Each structure stands twice: as C-alpha cells, then as structure tokens.
C-alpha cells in the first residue's frame, strides 16, 4: 500500500486556510504551518485600531478550523527555508518533506525606502499593528488632554494617512467616527483640534475600483473634514512630522502607513521567477514555472484575470485556495491541473460614517447601501460563530450609540518604544 | 467666594473609583490619577488567563465612568512622590496641590524573596499578567503538541500553582476546565499528560473562609486531579522546575505565583506608619494617623472589622471608597469624620468545574449554588453594559459547549522574553 501524499501549506491566511480545508477529504496528509496560532481577518483590522472591536474577535484559532479532520495537522513555526529541489521545508532546525507544497505566505508592509517610515509610521497589516496603532491613537488623545501648549496639542491630534487604497480610506473614515465619539469622554479637550488627512501618490483613490467611485470617495472624505492630497508622495517620516514631495510638511505625531505591500516570500534554495512587488510568477494553473508540485496563491502570486493582475483581495485568495486543492487532487489522480479562473462577484469598499462604494456587475453603488453591504459581507465571512455574534453586537452598540468602547491602552507597544510623554503644564488650572 | 476644595484620588481600582464617584456631587474638584486609562476587574483575571474571556471585557475605560460629572478630571500618570506636609503630589515633573488626598493604590505581587520567583513565575495581579500567563499556557500546549520527548512534553504540560488563596484555587480549577476543552483541538496530543498541582504554605486553603469550606475545596481539587500540598513552601523557581522546602521538586515549565501581595505605596516625604505587608496604619475613620486630610483605603490600608484585619476583597474597598467620600464631605462642612464600619454581606469563592464555596451570614454553601452565585455577583458588579453582556454570553457559550475560545497567542510577552522553543522532532511521523 502507498502511504498517502503529503501536502505542506505555508501560511494560514485566507488562501492557505481555504486550501487546507478543501484538501481535508482528498486522502492526502496535510500539514499547515503558520507563525501564528490564529488566522487574522485582515479586513477588520482598522476597526481594532479605532477601538470598535476587540482584537481577539478577528483572530480565529487555526485549530478550531482544522479539528474536523484527522488527516490535518498544524504546526506553529517560522519557515526558515524551502528547498524546491529536495522537496522539503526547514523549520526550527528540522526538515519536513513534502510531495506537494502550497505557498500562501501573503504580503507584508513595504515602506518603499521612504526614510523614517519603517521606524516612525504605523502600519496596519497585522493584529500587532492594529493594537499598536490603537494604543498610539488613544495615547495621543490622552496626552493632548493634559497638554497646555496648543501647538504641541495640535500635533498630538494630527493623523496623516499615507496611501489611498482601501486601508487608507477605511482608517481615515474610522478616525473621524472615533473623533465624534470622544467628546463625551474628554469634556475639557477641544476635539476640533483633531485633524485627519490623507495623501495618495496616484491620481485617484481606490485605484482598483472605477474612477467615479474614487472621486465619490475623495468628495466624501473632504466632506468629513479629511483633506485629500492626490499625486503627493511622502518623502520622510520623523517622530513629529511628515514631509511630502511638494516640499510641504505637516506636524503630526502619528503617520499611518497604508501605501505599500510586497509579497512575503520565504527563503528558497532555487530563486523562483518573480514578477513585480516580489510576487512569484505562476502559470495559469497557479503552479510555479519550474516546479509542478509547488503552488503559490493569494498576495504571494502574480496571477491574472482578464489580462489584468489580480488586486490582492480576500475573495481571490479564497478562490485560489479552492483551485489549488482541486489541482493537487487532479495531480494525485494522474490528471493535469486546470487553469484558475477568478469569478468576480463584485467589489465593495467602506469609507465610514455610513458611506461606502461598490461595483457589482455593471452596477455602481455609493453611500449607505454599499456601507451596509460591506459590513454584512464581512460579518458573514468572519470565521467563528462567537466572533460573528460579538462583532455584530459591537456594531449595533457602536453605530447606534456613536460609541467606540474598546479604548483600553493595553499593550506597551505604542507607549514605551515610541515614547511621547510631554511634561504636564497646568493640568488642574 | 471660596474656590472649591481639591480632592486628589490616586488609583482607579475598586476603592478609588468608588470614592471619586461618591464625591461627584460633593462640590469638590476631583482629580483621579492612575497609570492606566482603565479600571481592571481583578476577580475575572483568571478567566482571561485561561482563554475564557477577552482582556478588554474586564478593562473598563476610567473616562466612561467619570463622564457624568463636570467637576471630575482624570489624569493618566505615574505618581512619583506624595508630600503630605506641603500637600501636593508630583507627577511627571509637575506638582499638583490638594486639600484632601485619597490613597487607593492597591497591592502588588510580593515574591517573598523566593529565588527565581520574580524572574520565572507568572503572577496574576494585572491585566498584563493575565495575558502573559494565557500566552504562556497556550504556548506550552502548542510546544507540547510537537515535542516527541515524553519527559520534555510532560514538563511543558505541568503547571504548579504557589498559593492556596482565592486566586490559586480559581486558576487551578480553570486550568482543569481548559484542559478538558483542549482535546478536540489537539487530537494528536495526550492531554492526560497535563498536570496541575497546588502548593500552600499554610495548613488550609481559602484561609479567610471557615475551615470546613477550605477542606471541601481541597477535596474538590483533589477529585479534579489537582494534588494539594499543604504546609509546603516554594523555595526556588527555575525556568524548568520548582523546588519546595521539603526537599522535593517538580519539573514544570510554568509556575503561577499566587502566594503573596503587598501594599503598593507611592513614594512619600514623611514616612507614614505602616502595619504588616507594607500597609498603611489608618485611624478607624481611614485617615492617616498624622494627616487628617489624607485617607487610605482598599489593599493599601490596614483596617479592622470586629477586631480582625480586613482581608483585601473588593466589597471592602468599595465600601471604604464610599465612606471616605462621606468623611471628606463632613470635613468640608466642618464636621468630624466618622469611623468606617464594614458590612459583610457574605463571601464567595469559585473553584471551577461547577463548584464553589460561600458563607452568607451563618449559612455555609458548597458546590453548584455558590459557583452560580459567584458568577452572578461578578457579572452584576462588572462595569459597563457591553462588557457585562459579552461576559455573560461568553459564559453561556463556554460552559455549555465546554469551550475556551479565546486561545490566541497575541502578545510576545510569554514567548520572546521567556523563550521555550524546543527543537522539533518527528513532527510529521
């Protein structure tokens, strides 16, 4: 009797989780490896950062999803090396052999070599990022509440967002929602001094959606009091300011970096072919060019749809996860893998303050309806019944009462490593 | 016209919060100072540590409670110094004058000079402690799941609790509940290898309750598979073991330190009179012996009830908070403060696995009823409607499905600073 083929999946994001689940009944032995024991629901990170929901709600333990299957194992580890030729991965000094490999390691923040960005700007790509940004925002407000110097106070309350994609737009709108909820908690602080602005290097916002939706988004943000600077690049970030390529600068304690992502490729023996942003070039079947038993999916893969590169959203990774599971099943039965075809069911983006935009087939939507649809879709896709219920209740509470209740400064990330305690002047006068 | 008297309250625990709230309509200007922006609901820390509820549920933002009052301010700061003679407190290089001062800084873990305890044992007194302990417990289980060496695996799965007070008993029972929930998530791990034991230096558990309840608790823990060692002191904690005064030792990756607390007194100019455990000696009115405008309450104060020292539970601090607010009100009106009298409404302790103990008036309770009463009382006293709802739903979900869902390893506290990554052997064989 043959021993069953071994499939190793690296990365427990949308794509890797879906691939592992789809392979559960394939007869293969599956090992899923991730550095975290949880799957992070990235679309809701901005709500963690703006005190709307608890971080644990969007961090679903990987083992909860795997437990249905006896053929699946999980390993919490950092992958040190992948050897495509010898067909093994190295983790913690041990090698693990595979028959099939699915690379689903996703993407990471890319600071585009902007000086000071990696040190002083706040990314929003991991759960740790979201908690650190939450701590930073709340610490700035708390400091401002005891700061007598109006210049320093305004600096503490100035938030500049670099990047006009979905993340930049979401966090901008959510900061305005947060600002509106804070008045009752800070009766002695003038929250009109709180300023949010957004800079985007390209000519429009939400470049992956039709242009009129980007224009609507920019108008909406402006109406919310968020100046939008298009065709403006950040050239430097310091602890107290951000500088732009037009020579201007803004005194801001907090810069949110939502301007760049790059594929997070593990170390490999044989250099695979790369496309742009460090992404792996893949065949239409999502196999690597030279290794027929290695697949790359999600943000790691440079795949196409209707001749255009896919844009790195969750549905693409989910569909790819299912597709590679089917292709590996075909290979196990001696059939050849089939090309992946992306089915675009539409695209939504949330702005905040009860507005969103969307494109579903030929229909373009703006305002309240796509806002509600965005929330509905995301609560449905969120893994875990308990998390889904708690997020739904949090939204009902938060939007009905205009409250942002998760305002605990818990981690020391935002405070000790990036200290910003000014002296207290006249705190009681 | 006189300016209103200024009351400074240091510490936003049970006592300090209650004092500030009770003073809200007194006509005084109140400043509440705490190093955290949230009030920590200490009785439920053990549930955070054992993956039952989210840390944010029991960390209520101080400003949520203060917002009803215009005469109240909050300052997030570490108090550096208190000058009883000049009547001011120093924070971040600034002095803040007071007319009345309420010291409510509570208690902190006391390691009793046991070698290695402060470095290697895990305390359970702050929210950071609880998250660090949760990370440690879950990391140990995750490591054990990939450890082929049975000796090392058993060590990873051995948890020793030092201290037989309420905290030690709670965490022991909750670890058994957690163990029972883990089987479905770790099908390849034999959880019979997980061992929890408890050591107590005194002759009985729960020394503040009648002796039969302590005996019941010990029997119950033994029936849950938790050996209880009485009259046994921990003499040393190492990264891999714990040693006792009878010469024995246990190989354990995790030691929970629930064996000692001491008053957390801020630095003061004039040394106040101290009683045992660093607590401040107070008059029956809760005023300091030499400073009639300074009060000490909660775990910081050495107060008496029926000739016996109070035991440091939340109802004592809450009642004292109300009492000092009334006494300051009397002093403001030229009247003399009145002695504090503690009204003991009863006492409950939770063991876990549907058992608890309690004493209400002359009635002693054991088993399911005090367990349910403990949970009911604590969900009622938990601040914040949203938190109360989410904790209640978490309990319904957790106890009904025997699930401990908050199993995310999020902080790096338990992992990087106290590294325990063994090599992986035979992970797939």
Interface residues (C-beta under 8 A of the other chain):
Chain A: X6 X29 X31 X36 X37 X38 X54 X55 X56 X57 X59 X61 X63 X64 X67 X70 X73 X75 X76 X77 X91 X92 X93 X94 X96 X97 X127 X128 X131 X138 X142 X146 X184 X185 X186 X187 X188 X384 X386 X389 X390 X393 X394 X397 X405 X406 X407 X408 X409 X410 X411 X421 X423 X424 X425 X427 X428
Chain B: X6 X29 X31 X36 X37 X38 X54 X55 X56 X57 X59 X61 X63 X64 X67 X70 X73 X75 X76 X77 X91 X92 X93 X94 X96 X97 X127 X128 X131 X138 X142 X146 X184 X185 X186 X187 X188 X384 X386 X389 X390 X393 X394 X397 X405 X406 X407 X408 X409 X410 X411 X421 X423 X424 X425 X427 X428
